[in-house]
């Protein structure tokens, strides 16, 4: 190890506070340190190569090492490195807003920029509250979201999040957030108490829980429903057929805004530019981030229906909300260049054409006794792990701890695959490679998973 490498590792050990990380895990070992990337692969400080099976964090859509994105950032920084969107505009933010409005479905024409996904969710809830006050419905402030769903870490977004363990240390949170069942059809019998529901039946049942929640809270108090096209936390829950259409009907019936949280699902992750387009629904608001720049510079956005902007057009009306770096000129320039790559290389078509093969690669693992369910869409999949395939018996908390953190996470990484072994809900492995990945990368993913999961079962 060279002295510079030693210094970097020591700096990370002594001074870097990692996100969502148990630092005790690195008391006796170095923190894994990634130094560069190329295509679907990243390299650590020792030169070892890993297949990036999570696109960084569901982010690096066009792959690592795209020089044109770095050049777009440098060019913009030379021209105008920073100016805020507080009462002023700059060309790249205006151009990007126009482009996103053209790509978004329906009349989602107004783009409010943030620096990330949690801020976009926060913005959407604040807009919903203010919008209803401005049109004479001041009691409408509550939000409905789904169990185990993750919507971000700011206080408002965290309140909407449905993962109790992430919230307990930060309570009291923002009041007015209500939880409903998610779309995990694999566990439908347990969730509903009814055996043998078809996906369609379960989807309508789950959507109708939203209607019941609105009725129980009082329609005059509920402002919005927040849901992801494919729910991330819990392991990639796709919507059953008809679910989103019924949700749209319910929101229209009770005058509740439908917010599609597409921080992960937008920008090609499902094979469409926006996640709602995959499942044929038009929300009132889209929240997005991550893939908009493929991670080459931070940005997020709330894209709102034109009617939600109407009350702000006249008199002294103002949305008293903003972020210093929202719509940053460099990030906006990178986003535009990123979208150019999408068009030039037909990444949406690439994902759509390769989705069946990726699914088949993962489905092939269902011959393993530890694999209970494979689910997802596009380049966004989860594998649920079980103790008993026949009964769907899951692992205890202690068993899950030993399986995921005690073995799987490190074993997958050591085998050259960076992905996520997670227990927000039942134990799952999540996979979301860069959108440039294809058959060769899928084959490698399948091979590593088969070897590591076979060993995991032998250790149980």
Secondary structure as GFF3:
##gff-version 3
##sequence-region A 1 460
A	DSSP	alpha_helix	3	15	.	.	.	ID=ss1
A	DSSP	three_ten_helix	23	26	.	.	.	ID=ss2
A	DSSP	beta_strand	34	38	.	.	.	ID=ss3
A	DSSP	beta_strand	41	44	.	.	.	ID=ss4
A	DSSP	beta_strand	49	52	.	.	.	ID=ss5
A	DSSP	alpha_helix	55	58	.	.	.	ID=ss6
A	DSSP	alpha_helix	67	79	.	.	.	ID=ss7
A	DSSP	alpha_helix	91	103	.	.	.	ID=ss8
A	DSSP	beta_strand	108	114	.	.	.	ID=ss9
A	DSSP	alpha_helix	117	134	.	.	.	ID=ss10
A	DSSP	beta_strand	142	146	.	.	.	ID=ss11
A	DSSP	alpha_helix	155	160	.	.	.	ID=ss12
A	DSSP	alpha_helix	164	167	.	.	.	ID=ss13
A	DSSP	three_ten_helix	168	170	.	.	.	ID=ss14
A	DSSP	beta_strand	177	180	.	.	.	ID=ss15
A	DSSP	three_ten_helix	185	187	.	.	.	ID=ss16
A	DSSP	alpha_helix	188	192	.	.	.	ID=ss17
A	DSSP	alpha_helix	199	217	.	.	.	ID=ss18
A	DSSP	three_ten_helix	219	221	.	.	.	ID=ss19
A	DSSP	beta_strand	222	227	.	.	.	ID=ss20
A	DSSP	alpha_helix	243	254	.	.	.	ID=ss21
A	DSSP	beta_strand	257	261	.	.	.	ID=ss22
A	DSSP	alpha_helix	275	278	.	.	.	ID=ss23
A	DSSP	beta_strand	285	288	.	.	.	ID=ss24
A	DSSP	three_ten_helix	290	292	.	.	.	ID=ss25
A	DSSP	beta_strand	300	305	.	.	.	ID=ss26
A	DSSP	alpha_helix	306	310	.	.	.	ID=ss27
A	DSSP	alpha_helix	329	345	.	.	.	ID=ss28
A	DSSP	alpha_helix	347	363	.	.	.	ID=ss29
A	DSSP	three_ten_helix	364	367	.	.	.	ID=ss30
A	DSSP	beta_strand	371	377	.	.	.	ID=ss31
A	DSSP	beta_strand	380	385	.	.	.	ID=ss32
A	DSSP	alpha_helix	397	400	.	.	.	ID=ss33
A	DSSP	pi_helix	401	408	.	.	.	ID=ss34
A	DSSP	alpha_helix	409	414	.	.	.	ID=ss35
A	DSSP	beta_strand	417	418	.	.	.	ID=ss36
A	DSSP	beta_strand	420	422	.	.	.	ID=ss37
A	DSSP	beta_strand	428	431	.	.	.	ID=ss38
A	DSSP	alpha_helix	439	459	.	.	.	ID=ss39
###
